[in-house]
Amino acid sequence: MKVIAVIPARGGSVGLPGKNIKPLNGVPLVGRAVLAAVNSAFVSDVYVSSDSSEILGVAAPFGATGISRPAEISGPTASSESALVHALHEVERIKGTMPDVLVFLQCTSPFTTSEQIDAVVA
């Protein structure tokens, strides 16, 4: 079973600008989400979907592959689902196949653990 994680992370936060790269106890929010997925027993690949090259750059050292999200699905009214569908199409283009399971993680849930991800996938 092929399991991937996708973390949508827009660059244009209005309420707290730059929130996805802000550190929480020394680790950026996007980094926390990536690490939770990377350390999962089930997740084989972790992707961050963003319109911000800065966010993609911050996520990469934690183990994520960046997916550049187009502007038309990156604004404040864009749905998470549109980012996930775009990411799935990009993964299929890159890998040549679709995953069996998509784990949707959010930067704004920084206390999600690998164990929780594993429990959900199992």
C-alpha positions in Angstrom: 0.0 0.0 0.0 1.5 3.4 -1.1 0.8 6.1 1.5 1.8 9.7 1.0 1.4 12.8 3.1 0.5 16.2 1.7 0.8 19.4 3.7 -0.8 22.5 2.1 0.9 25.7 3.3 -0.1 29.0 1.8 2.3 31.9 2.0 -0.3 34.6 2.3 -1.6 34.3 5.8 -3.6 37.4 6.8 -4.1 36.7 10.5 -0.5 35.8 11.3 1.8 36.6 8.3 4.5 33.9 7.8 2.8 31.6 10.3 3.8 28.4 8.5 7.5 29.1 9.0 7.3 30.6 12.4 9.1 28.5 15.0 7.4 26.7 17.8 9.9 25.6 20.4 12.6 26.1 17.7 10.9 24.2 14.9 8.9 25.9 12.2 5.2 24.8 12.0 5.7 23.3 8.5 8.8 21.5 9.8 6.8 19.9 12.7 4.2 18.6 10.2 6.8 17.2 7.9 8.7 15.5 10.7 5.5 13.9 12.0 4.9 12.4 8.5 8.5 11.5 7.8 8.6 9.5 11.1 5.4 7.6 10.3 5.8 3.9 9.8 3.4 4.1 6.9 4.1 7.3 5.0 6.7 6.8 2.2 6.7 10.3 0.7 6.0 13.7 2.2 4.9 16.7 0.0 4.4 20.3 0.9 2.1 22.2 -1.5 2.7 26.0 -1.4 2.7 29.2 -3.4 5.7 30.3 -1.4 9.2 29.3 -2.3 10.3 30.4 1.2 7.9 27.8 2.7 9.1 25.1 0.3 12.7 26.0 1.2 12.0 25.7 4.9 10.2 22.4 4.5 12.9 20.7 2.3 15.5 20.1 5.0 12.9 18.3 7.2 12.3 15.8 4.4 9.5 17.2 2.2 9.4 17.4 -1.5 8.0 20.8 -2.6 5.0 21.2 -5.0 4.6 24.7 -6.3 0.9 25.6 -6.2 -0.5 27.9 -8.8 -1.9 31.3 -7.8 -5.5 30.4 -8.8 -5.7 27.9 -6.0 -3.5 29.8 -3.5 -5.6 32.7 -2.4 -7.5 33.1 0.9 -10.7 31.6 -0.5 -9.0 28.6 -2.1 -10.0 25.3 -0.5 -7.6 22.8 1.0 -9.2 20.2 -1.3 -8.1 22.1 -4.4 -4.5 22.0 -3.1 -4.7 18.3 -2.4 -6.2 17.5 -5.8 -3.4 19.5 -7.5 -0.8 17.8 -5.4 -2.2 14.4 -6.3 -1.9 15.2 -10.0 1.7 16.4 -9.5 2.6 13.3 -7.6 1.1 11.2 -10.4 3.1 13.2 -12.9 6.4 12.9 -10.9 6.0 9.2 -9.8 3.9 7.9 -12.7 1.3 6.5 -10.3 -1.3 7.6 -7.7 -0.9 6.6 -4.1 -3.4 4.3 -2.3 -3.8 6.6 0.7 -3.4 10.4 1.1 -2.7 11.7 4.6 -3.7 15.4 4.8 -1.7 17.3 7.5 -2.0 20.9 8.4 0.8 23.2 9.7 -1.7 24.7 12.1 -1.9 21.4 14.0 1.7 21.4 15.3 1.2 18.7 17.9 0.1 15.9 15.5 2.4 12.9 16.1 3.7 10.1 13.9 1.9 7.7 16.2 -1.4 9.5 15.5 -0.8 9.3 11.8 0.0 5.6 12.0 -3.2 5.0 14.0 -5.3 6.7 11.4 -3.7 4.9 8.5 -3.9 1.5 10.2 
